[in-house]
Amino acid sequence: MRRRSIPVRLLLATALLVGSAAAAQAQDKGTVNPKPLPPLANPNDPDLAARELFARRYLPAALPPRPIGFYAHGCLAGGEALPITGQTWQVMRLSRNRFYAYPAMVDLIQRLSAKAHRDAGWPGILVGDMSQPRGGPMLTGHASHQVGLDADIWLTPMPNRQLSRNEREEMSATMMVRPDRLDIDPKVWTPSHWKVIRAAAQEPAVERIFVNAAIKKALCREARGDRTWLGKVRPMYGHDYHFHIRIGCPPGSPGCESQPEPPAGEGCAPADLAYWFSDAVLHPKPPKEPPKPKKPLTLADLPTECRAVLAAPDQRPD
Protein backbone atom coordinates (compact mmCIF):
# COMPACT_ATOMS: atom_id res chain seq x y z
CA MET A 1 0.00 0.00 0.00
CA ARG A 2 1.19 3.51 -0.73
CA ARG A 3 1.11 5.63 2.44
CA ARG A 4 1.58 9.34 2.50
CA SER A 5 2.44 11.45 5.53
CA ILE A 6 0.30 14.61 5.40
CA PRO A 7 2.10 17.74 6.70
CA VAL A 8 0.21 19.66 9.39
CA ARG A 9 0.56 22.88 7.39
CA LEU A 10 -1.12 21.21 4.44
CA LEU A 11 -3.96 20.08 6.70
CA LEU A 12 -4.49 23.63 7.94
CA ALA A 13 -4.34 25.04 4.43
CA THR A 14 -6.91 22.50 3.29
CA ALA A 15 -9.12 23.35 6.24
CA LEU A 16 -8.91 27.05 5.42
CA LEU A 17 -9.94 26.41 1.83
CA VAL A 18 -12.89 24.18 2.62
CA GLY A 19 -13.92 25.40 6.08
CA SER A 20 -16.29 28.20 5.14
CA ALA A 21 -17.76 26.14 2.30
CA ALA A 22 -18.29 23.19 4.63
CA ALA A 23 -19.98 25.39 7.22
CA ALA A 24 -22.40 26.72 4.63
CA GLN A 25 -22.94 23.32 3.09
CA ALA A 26 -23.80 21.88 6.51
CA GLN A 27 -26.92 24.04 6.43
CA ASP A 28 -27.89 23.17 2.87
CA LYS A 29 -31.28 21.52 2.75
CA GLY A 30 -31.68 18.00 1.49
CA THR A 31 -34.59 16.30 -0.19
CA VAL A 32 -37.01 13.57 0.81
CA ASN A 33 -36.73 12.09 -2.69
CA PRO A 34 -33.02 11.86 -3.54
CA LYS A 35 -32.28 10.72 -7.07
CA PRO A 36 -29.34 8.47 -7.95
CA LEU A 37 -26.47 10.19 -9.69
CA PRO A 38 -26.33 9.63 -13.45
CA PRO A 39 -23.99 6.88 -14.70
CA LEU A 40 -20.45 7.94 -15.50
CA ALA A 41 -19.51 8.05 -19.16
CA ASN A 42 -16.09 6.54 -18.47
CA PRO A 43 -15.63 5.28 -14.90
CA ASN A 44 -12.15 4.00 -15.81
CA ASP A 45 -10.85 7.42 -16.81
CA PRO A 46 -7.60 7.81 -14.79
CA ASP A 47 -8.24 11.55 -14.47
CA LEU A 48 -11.74 11.08 -13.05
CA ALA A 49 -12.17 12.55 -9.58
CA ALA A 50 -12.39 9.78 -6.97
CA ARG A 51 -15.31 11.59 -5.35
CA GLU A 52 -17.43 10.72 -8.40
CA LEU A 53 -16.76 7.02 -7.86
CA PHE A 54 -17.32 6.89 -4.10
CA ALA A 55 -20.48 8.98 -4.29
CA ARG A 56 -22.03 6.32 -6.56
CA ARG A 57 -21.55 3.43 -4.14
CA TYR A 58 -24.72 3.52 -2.09
CA LEU A 59 -23.99 0.55 0.20
CA PRO A 60 -20.89 -0.48 2.15
CA ALA A 61 -18.36 -2.97 0.79
CA ALA A 62 -18.83 -6.57 1.90
CA LEU A 63 -15.38 -6.64 3.50
CA PRO A 64 -14.11 -6.81 7.09
CA PRO A 65 -14.30 -3.36 8.75
CA ARG A 66 -11.12 -1.38 8.19
CA PRO A 67 -10.21 2.30 7.84
CA ILE A 68 -7.66 2.70 5.05
CA GLY A 69 -5.35 5.69 4.70
CA PHE A 70 -5.63 9.12 6.29
CA TYR A 71 -8.71 11.09 7.34
CA ALA A 72 -8.47 13.28 4.22
CA HIS A 73 -6.90 10.67 1.96
CA GLY A 74 -8.44 7.22 2.12
CA CYS A 75 -11.53 5.00 2.17
CA LEU A 76 -13.52 2.65 4.38
CA ALA A 77 -13.99 -1.10 4.08
CA GLY A 78 -16.92 -2.77 5.84
CA GLY A 79 -18.64 0.45 6.90
CA GLU A 80 -21.51 0.26 9.38
CA ALA A 81 -24.63 2.42 9.30
CA LEU A 82 -25.66 4.32 12.40
CA PRO A 83 -29.38 3.58 12.93
CA ILE A 84 -31.12 6.77 11.89
CA THR A 85 -33.15 7.01 15.11
CA GLY A 86 -32.35 6.02 18.68
CA GLN A 87 -33.65 6.99 22.09
CA THR A 88 -31.03 9.72 22.43
CA TRP A 89 -29.98 10.49 18.85
CA GLN A 90 -31.38 11.23 15.39
CA VAL A 91 -29.54 11.41 12.07
CA MET A 92 -29.99 14.53 9.95
CA ARG A 93 -29.81 15.03 6.15
CA LEU A 94 -30.54 11.41 5.34
CA SER A 95 -30.51 12.18 1.63
CA ARG A 96 -26.74 12.65 1.76
CA ASN A 97 -26.22 8.99 2.74
CA ARG A 98 -23.35 9.94 5.03
CA PHE A 99 -24.33 8.08 8.19
CA TYR A 100 -21.76 5.29 7.87
CA ALA A 101 -18.56 4.81 9.85
CA TYR A 102 -16.11 2.33 11.26
CA PRO A 103 -18.04 0.26 13.87
CA ALA A 104 -16.15 1.82 16.82
CA MET A 105 -17.41 5.26 15.77
CA VAL A 106 -20.98 4.00 15.49
CA ASP A 107 -20.68 2.58 19.01
CA LEU A 108 -19.19 5.83 20.29
CA ILE A 109 -22.05 7.96 18.92
CA GLN A 110 -24.62 5.78 20.62
CA ARG A 111 -22.67 5.73 23.90
CA LEU A 112 -22.02 9.48 23.81
CA SER A 113 -25.66 10.31 23.15
CA ALA A 114 -26.74 8.34 26.23
CA LYS A 115 -23.97 9.82 28.39
CA ALA A 116 -24.73 13.39 27.30
CA HIS A 117 -28.40 12.85 28.05
CA ARG A 118 -27.67 11.35 31.46
CA ASP A 119 -24.77 13.51 32.66
CA ALA A 120 -24.99 16.79 30.75
CA GLY A 121 -28.75 17.32 30.67
CA TRP A 122 -28.64 17.18 26.86
CA PRO A 123 -31.96 15.96 25.41
CA GLY A 124 -30.18 13.97 22.71
CA ILE A 125 -27.80 14.55 19.82
CA LEU A 126 -28.47 15.41 16.20
CA VAL A 127 -25.90 13.67 14.03
CA GLY A 128 -24.66 15.38 10.88
CA ASP A 129 -22.20 13.96 8.37
CA MET A 130 -20.15 10.88 9.20
CA SER A 131 -18.80 9.08 6.11
CA GLN A 132 -20.12 7.66 2.86
CA PRO A 133 -20.82 3.91 2.75
CA ARG A 134 -17.30 3.25 1.43
CA GLY A 135 -15.71 6.43 2.73
CA GLY A 136 -13.54 8.23 0.24
CA PRO A 137 -13.73 11.82 -0.99
CA MET A 138 -17.16 13.47 -1.06
CA LEU A 139 -18.76 15.52 -3.81
CA THR A 140 -19.37 18.43 -1.42
CA GLY A 141 -18.45 19.79 1.94
CA HIS A 142 -15.55 17.89 3.48
CA ALA A 143 -11.90 17.20 2.86
CA SER A 144 -11.83 14.69 5.73
CA HIS A 145 -14.50 12.13 6.78
CA GLN A 146 -12.94 9.66 4.32
CA VAL A 147 -12.05 6.68 6.53
CA GLY A 148 -15.04 6.34 8.87
CA LEU A 149 -13.36 7.91 11.92
CA ASP A 150 -15.01 11.38 11.80
CA ALA A 151 -18.49 12.53 12.80
CA ASP A 152 -20.24 15.90 13.06
CA ILE A 153 -22.56 16.57 16.00
CA TRP A 154 -24.92 19.51 15.77
CA LEU A 155 -24.79 22.04 18.60
CA THR A 156 -28.58 22.07 18.49
CA PRO A 157 -30.18 19.79 21.11
CA MET A 158 -32.49 17.11 19.82
CA PRO A 159 -36.21 17.94 20.16
CA ASN A 160 -38.18 15.73 22.53
CA ARG A 161 -39.90 13.97 19.65
CA GLN A 162 -38.98 12.09 16.52
CA LEU A 163 -38.34 14.45 13.65
CA SER A 164 -40.12 13.86 10.38
CA ARG A 165 -38.12 13.02 7.27
CA ASN A 166 -38.87 16.48 5.92
CA GLU A 167 -37.63 18.15 9.13
CA ARG A 168 -34.41 16.17 8.98
CA GLU A 169 -33.79 17.54 5.49
CA GLU A 170 -34.84 21.15 6.05
CA MET A 171 -34.17 22.01 9.70
CA SER A 172 -31.09 24.17 10.24
CA ALA A 173 -28.58 23.91 13.06
CA THR A 174 -28.12 26.88 15.38
CA MET A 175 -25.33 29.38 14.77
CA MET A 176 -23.36 29.51 18.03
CA VAL A 177 -20.99 32.39 17.24
CA ARG A 178 -21.58 36.13 17.62
CA PRO A 179 -21.71 38.18 14.41
CA ASP A 180 -18.34 39.79 15.28
CA ARG A 181 -16.82 36.27 15.53
CA LEU A 182 -15.11 37.12 18.84
CA ASP A 183 -17.17 34.97 21.19
CA ILE A 184 -20.18 32.68 21.45
CA ASP A 185 -23.69 34.10 21.16
CA PRO A 186 -25.01 34.24 24.75
CA LYS A 187 -28.58 34.07 23.49
CA VAL A 188 -28.10 30.45 22.37
CA TRP A 189 -25.09 29.13 24.32
CA THR A 190 -25.86 27.27 27.56
CA PRO A 191 -23.82 25.41 30.21
CA SER A 192 -25.02 22.16 28.66
CA HIS A 193 -23.08 22.97 25.50
CA TRP A 194 -19.67 22.76 27.14
CA LYS A 195 -20.77 19.68 29.09
CA VAL A 196 -21.76 17.73 25.99
CA ILE A 197 -18.44 18.62 24.30
CA ARG A 198 -16.66 17.53 27.49
CA ALA A 199 -18.53 14.23 27.42
CA ALA A 200 -17.20 13.60 23.90
CA ALA A 201 -13.64 14.71 24.68
CA GLN A 202 -13.45 12.43 27.72
CA GLU A 203 -14.02 9.36 25.55
CA PRO A 204 -10.61 7.59 25.44
CA ALA A 205 -10.89 6.82 21.71
CA VAL A 206 -11.43 10.48 20.80
CA GLU A 207 -8.21 12.14 19.64
CA ARG A 208 -9.55 15.52 18.56
CA ILE A 209 -12.67 17.64 18.61
CA PHE A 210 -12.84 20.60 16.22
CA VAL A 211 -14.85 23.71 17.08
CA ASN A 212 -14.94 27.36 16.10
CA ALA A 213 -12.31 29.37 17.99
CA ALA A 214 -15.04 31.36 19.77
CA ILE A 215 -16.43 28.09 21.12
CA LYS A 216 -12.96 27.05 22.26
CA LYS A 217 -12.67 30.37 24.07
CA ALA A 218 -15.98 29.75 25.82
CA LEU A 219 -14.92 26.25 26.84
CA CYS A 220 -11.69 27.59 28.32
CA ARG A 221 -13.62 30.21 30.27
CA GLU A 222 -16.45 28.02 31.54
CA ALA A 223 -15.08 24.50 32.06
CA ARG A 224 -15.07 23.40 35.69
CA GLY A 225 -13.36 20.55 37.53
CA ASP A 226 -11.01 18.33 35.55
CA ARG A 227 -9.85 20.35 32.52
CA THR A 228 -7.42 17.88 30.95
CA TRP A 229 -9.93 17.13 28.16
CA LEU A 230 -9.61 20.70 26.85
CA GLY A 231 -6.37 19.82 25.10
CA LYS A 232 -8.26 17.60 22.65
CA VAL A 233 -10.54 20.47 21.60
CA ARG A 234 -8.89 22.38 18.76
CA PRO A 235 -10.02 25.54 16.95
CA MET A 236 -10.79 25.01 13.28
CA TYR A 237 -12.51 26.84 10.46
CA GLY A 238 -16.09 26.04 9.56
CA HIS A 239 -17.37 24.70 12.90
CA ASP A 240 -19.85 27.39 13.94
CA TYR A 241 -22.91 25.13 14.09
CA HIS A 242 -21.46 21.77 15.10
CA PHE A 243 -18.49 20.06 16.68
CA HIS A 244 -16.44 17.46 14.87
CA ILE A 245 -15.37 14.27 16.63
CA ARG A 246 -12.30 12.39 15.39
CA ILE A 247 -11.16 9.06 16.77
CA GLY A 248 -7.78 7.48 16.25
CA CYS A 249 -6.90 4.45 14.18
CA PRO A 250 -8.17 1.34 15.95
CA PRO A 251 -5.62 -1.25 17.11
CA GLY A 252 -4.73 -3.79 14.46
CA SER A 253 -5.52 -1.50 11.52
CA PRO A 254 -2.51 -1.62 9.20
CA GLY A 255 -2.52 1.16 6.67
CA CYS A 256 -4.61 3.52 8.82
CA GLU A 257 -2.74 6.74 9.56
CA SER A 258 -3.53 8.81 12.66
CA GLN A 259 -2.61 12.42 13.26
CA PRO A 260 0.18 13.29 15.69
CA GLU A 261 -0.83 13.82 19.30
CA PRO A 262 -2.24 17.31 19.94
CA PRO A 263 0.11 19.75 21.68
CA ALA A 264 0.42 19.44 25.45
CA GLY A 265 -1.72 21.65 27.68
CA GLU A 266 -5.25 22.98 27.57
CA GLY A 267 -4.74 25.20 24.52
CA CYS A 268 -6.32 28.07 26.42
CA ALA A 269 -3.39 30.48 26.74
CA PRO A 270 -3.75 33.81 24.89
CA ALA A 271 -0.93 32.77 22.58
CA ASP A 272 -2.81 29.55 21.69
CA LEU A 273 -5.85 31.50 20.48
CA ALA A 274 -4.26 34.70 19.16
CA TYR A 275 -4.00 33.52 15.56
CA TRP A 276 -7.71 32.66 15.38
CA PHE A 277 -8.77 36.14 16.51
CA SER A 278 -6.27 38.04 14.38
CA ASP A 279 -7.57 40.51 11.84
CA ALA A 280 -6.17 38.40 9.02
CA VAL A 281 -8.40 35.48 10.04
CA LEU A 282 -11.49 37.41 11.12
CA HIS A 283 -11.41 39.80 8.16
CA PRO A 284 -9.38 38.13 5.41
CA LYS A 285 -8.57 40.27 2.41
CA PRO A 286 -9.60 38.86 -0.94
CA PRO A 287 -6.65 37.55 -2.95
CA LYS A 288 -5.32 39.72 -5.75
CA GLU A 289 -5.91 36.84 -8.13
CA PRO A 290 -8.59 34.17 -7.75
CA PRO A 291 -6.99 30.95 -6.49
CA LYS A 292 -6.70 28.17 -9.00
CA PRO A 293 -9.14 25.30 -8.37
CA LYS A 294 -7.45 22.50 -6.48
CA LYS A 295 -7.05 19.33 -8.52
CA PRO A 296 -9.38 16.70 -7.01
CA LEU A 297 -8.01 13.41 -5.78
CA THR A 298 -8.13 10.60 -8.29
CA LEU A 299 -8.30 6.92 -7.46
CA ALA A 300 -4.56 6.69 -8.20
CA ASP A 301 -3.92 9.27 -5.46
CA LEU A 302 -5.58 7.10 -2.79
CA PRO A 303 -4.17 3.98 -1.10
CA THR A 304 -4.16 1.06 -3.51
CA GLU A 305 -6.60 -0.94 -1.31
CA CYS A 306 -9.30 1.61 -2.13
CA ARG A 307 -9.65 0.03 -5.58
CA ALA A 308 -10.71 -3.22 -3.93
CA VAL A 309 -13.11 -1.33 -1.66
CA LEU A 310 -14.83 0.21 -4.67
CA ALA A 311 -14.94 -3.09 -6.56
CA ALA A 312 -16.24 -5.22 -3.67
CA PRO A 313 -19.86 -6.42 -3.70
CA ASP A 314 -22.41 -4.62 -1.57
CA GLN A 315 -23.09 -5.65 1.98
CA ARG A 316 -26.42 -7.40 2.25
CA PRO A 317 -28.86 -5.58 4.51
CA ASP A 318 -29.55 -7.35 7.80
C-alpha positions in Angstrom: 0.0 0.0 0.0 1.2 3.5 -0.7 1.1 5.6 2.4 1.6 9.3 2.5 2.4 11.5 5.5 0.3 14.6 5.4 2.1 17.7 6.7 0.2 19.7 9.4 0.6 22.9 7.4 -1.1 21.2 4.4 -4.0 20.1 6.7 -4.5 23.6 7.9 -4.3 25.0 4.4 -6.9 22.5 3.3 -9.1 23.4 6.2 -8.9 27.0 5.4 -9.9 26.4 1.8 -12.9 24.2 2.6 -13.9 25.4 6.1 -16.3 28.2 5.1 -17.8 26.1 2.3 -18.3 23.2 4.6 -20.0 25.4 7.2 -22.4 26.7 4.6 -22.9 23.3 3.1 -23.8 21.9 6.5 -26.9 24.0 6.4 -27.9 23.2 2.9 -31.3 21.5 2.7 -31.7 18.0 1.5 -34.6 16.3 -0.2 -37.0 13.6 0.8 -36.7 12.1 -2.7 -33.0 11.9 -3.5 -32.3 10.7 -7.1 -29.3 8.5 -8.0 -26.5 10.2 -9.7 -26.3 9.6 -13.5 -24.0 6.9 -14.7 -20.5 7.9 -15.5 -19.5 8.1 -19.2 -16.1 6.5 -18.5 -15.6 5.3 -14.9 -12.1 4.0 -15.8 -10.8 7.4 -16.8 -7.6 7.8 -14.8 -8.2 11.5 -14.5 -11.7 11.1 -13.1 -12.2 12.6 -9.6 -12.4 9.8 -7.0 -15.3 11.6 -5.3 -17.4 10.7 -8.4 -16.8 7.0 -7.9 -17.3 6.9 -4.1 -20.5 9.0 -4.3 -22.0 6.3 -6.6 -21.5 3.4 -4.1 -24.7 3.5 -2.1 -24.0 0.6 0.2 -20.9 -0.5 2.2 -18.4 -3.0 0.8 -18.8 -6.6 1.9 -15.4 -6.6 3.5 -14.1 -6.8 7.1 -14.3 -3.4 8.7 -11.1 -1.4 8.2 -10.2 2.3 7.8 -7.7 2.7 5.1 -5.4 5.7 4.7 -5.6 9.1 6.3 -8.7 11.1 7.3 -8.5 13.3 4.2 -6.9 10.7 2.0 -8.4 7.2 2.1 -11.5 5.0 2.2 -13.5 2.7 4.4 -14.0 -1.1 4.1 -16.9 -2.8 5.8 -18.6 0.4 6.9 -21.5 0.3 9.4 -24.6 2.4 9.3 -25.7 4.3 12.4 -29.4 3.6 12.9 -31.1 6.8 11.9 -33.2 7.0 15.1 -32.4 6.0 18.7 -33.6 7.0 22.1 -31.0 9.7 22.4 -30.0 10.5 18.8 -31.4 11.2 15.4 -29.5 11.4 12.1 -30.0 14.5 9.9 -29.8 15.0 6.1 -30.5 11.4 5.3 -30.5 12.2 1.6 -26.7 12.7 1.8 -26.2 9.0 2.7 -23.4 9.9 5.0 -24.3 8.1 8.2 -21.8 5.3 7.9 -18.6 4.8 9.9 -16.1 2.3 11.3 -18.0 0.3 13.9 -16.1 1.8 16.8 -17.4 5.3 15.8 -21.0 4.0 15.5 -20.7 2.6 19.0 -19.2 5.8 20.3 -22.0 8.0 18.9 -24.6 5.8 20.6 -22.7 5.7 23.9 -22.0 9.5 23.8 -25.7 10.3 23.2 -26.7 8.3 26.2 -24.0 9.8 28.4 -24.7 13.4 27.3 -28.4 12.9 28.1 -27.7 11.4 31.5 -24.8 13.5 32.7 -25.0 16.8 30.7 -28.8 17.3 30.7 -28.6 17.2 26.9 -32.0 16.0 25.4 -30.2 14.0 22.7 -27.8 14.6 19.8 -28.5 15.4 16.2 -25.9 13.7 14.0 -24.7 15.4 10.9 -22.2 14.0 8.4 -20.2 10.9 9.2 -18.8 9.1 6.1 -20.1 7.7 2.9 -20.8 3.9 2.7 -17.3 3.3 1.4 -15.7 6.4 2.7 -13.5 8.2 0.2 -13.7 11.8 -1.0 -17.2 13.5 -1.1 -18.8 15.5 -3.8 -19.4 18.4 -1.4 -18.4 19.8 1.9 -15.5 17.9 3.5 -11.9 17.2 2.9 -11.8 14.7 5.7 -14.5 12.1 6.8 -12.9 9.7 4.3 -12.0 6.7 6.5 -15.0 6.3 8.9 -13.4 7.9 11.9 -15.0 11.4 11.8 -18.5 12.5 12.8 -20.2 15.9 13.1 -22.6 16.6 16.0 -24.9 19.5 15.8 -24.8 22.0 18.6 -28.6 22.1 18.5 -30.2 19.8 21.1 -32.5 17.1 19.8 -36.2 17.9 20.2 -38.2 15.7 22.5 -39.9 14.0 19.7 -39.0 12.1 16.5 -38.3 14.5 13.7 -40.1 13.9 10.4 -38.1 13.0 7.3 -38.9 16.5 5.9 -37.6 18.1 9.1 -34.4 16.2 9.0 -33.8 17.5 5.5 -34.8 21.1 6.1 -34.2 22.0 9.7 -31.1 24.2 10.2 -28.6 23.9 13.1 -28.1 26.9 15.4 -25.3 29.4 14.8 -23.4 29.5 18.0 -21.0 32.4 17.2 -21.6 36.1 17.6 -21.7 38.2 14.4 -18.3 39.8 15.3 -16.8 36.3 15.5 -15.1 37.1 18.8 -17.2 35.0 21.2 -20.2 32.7 21.4 -23.7 34.1 21.2 -25.0 34.2 24.8 -28.6 34.1 23.5 -28.1 30.5 22.4 -25.1 29.1 24.3 -25.9 27.3 27.6 -23.8 25.4 30.2 -25.0 22.2 28.7 -23.1 23.0 25.5 -19.7 22.8 27.1 -20.8 19.7 29.1 -21.8 17.7 26.0 -18.4 18.6 24.3 -16.7 17.5 27.5 -18.5 14.2 27.4 -17.2 13.6 23.9 -13.6 14.7 24.7 -13.4 12.4 27.7 -14.0 9.4 25.6 -10.6 7.6 25.4 -10.9 6.8 21.7 -11.4 10.5 20.8 -8.2 12.1 19.6 -9.5 15.5 18.6 -12.7 17.6 18.6 -12.8 20.6 16.2 -14.9 23.7 17.1 -14.9 27.4 16.1 -12.3 29.4 18.0 -15.0 31.4 19.8 -16.4 28.1 21.1 -13.0 27.0 22.3 -12.7 30.4 24.1 -16.0 29.8 25.8 -14.9 26.2 26.8 -11.7 27.6 28.3 -13.6 30.2 30.3 -16.4 28.0 31.5 -15.1 24.5 32.1 -15.1 23.4 35.7 -13.4 20.5 37.5 -11.0 18.3 35.5 -9.8 20.3 32.5 -7.4 17.9 30.9 -9.9 17.1 28.2 -9.6 20.7 26.8 -6.4 19.8 25.1 -8.3 17.6 22.7 -10.5 20.5 21.6 -8.9 22.4 18.8 -10.0 25.5 16.9 -10.8 25.0 13.3 -12.5 26.8 10.5 -16.1 26.0 9.6 -17.4 24.7 12.9 -19.9 27.4 13.9 -22.9 25.1 14.1 -21.5 21.8 15.1 -18.5 20.1 16.7 -16.4 17.5 14.9 -15.4 14.3 16.6 -12.3 12.4 15.4 -11.2 9.1 16.8 -7.8 7.5 16.3 -6.9 4.5 14.2 -8.2 1.3 15.9 -5.6 -1.2 17.1 -4.7 -3.8 14.5 -5.5 -1.5 11.5 -2.5 -1.6 9.2 -2.5 1.2 6.7 -4.6 3.5 8.8 -2.7 6.7 9.6 -3.5 8.8 12.7 -2.6 12.4 13.3 0.2 13.3 15.7 -0.8 13.8 19.3 -2.2 17.3 19.9 0.1 19.7 21.7 0.4 19.4 25.4 -1.7 21.6 27.7 -5.2 23.0 27.6 -4.7 25.2 24.5 -6.3 28.1 26.4 -3.4 30.5 26.7 -3.8 33.8 24.9 -0.9 32.8 22.6 -2.8 29.6 21.7 -5.9 31.5 20.5 -4.3 34.7 19.2 -4.0 33.5 15.6 -7.7 32.7 15.4 -8.8 36.1 16.5 -6.3 38.0 14.4 -7.6 40.5 11.8 -6.2 38.4 9.0 -8.4 35.5 10.0 -11.5 37.4 11.1 -11.4 39.8 8.2 -9.4 38.1 5.4 -8.6 40.3 2.4 -9.6 38.9 -0.9 -6.7 37.6 -3.0 -5.3 39.7 -5.8 -5.9 36.8 -8.1 -8.6 34.2 -7.7 -7.0 31.0 -6.5 -6.7 28.2 -9.0 -9.1 25.3 -8.4 -7.4 22.5 -6.5 -7.0 19.3 -8.5 -9.4 16.7 -7.0 -8.0 13.4 -5.8 -8.1 10.6 -8.3 -8.3 6.9 -7.5 -4.6 6.7 -8.2 -3.9 9.3 -5.5 -5.6 7.1 -2.8 -4.2 4.0 -1.1 -4.2 1.1 -3.5 -6.6 -0.9 -1.3 -9.3 1.6 -2.1 -9.7 0.0 -5.6 -10.7 -3.2 -3.9 -13.1 -1.3 -1.7 -14.8 0.2 -4.7 -14.9 -3.1 -6.6 -16.2 -5.2 -3.7 -19.9 -6.4 -3.7 -22.4 -4.6 -1.6 -23.1 -5.7 2.0 -26.4 -7.4 2.2 -28.9 -5.6 4.5 -29.5 -7.4 7.8 
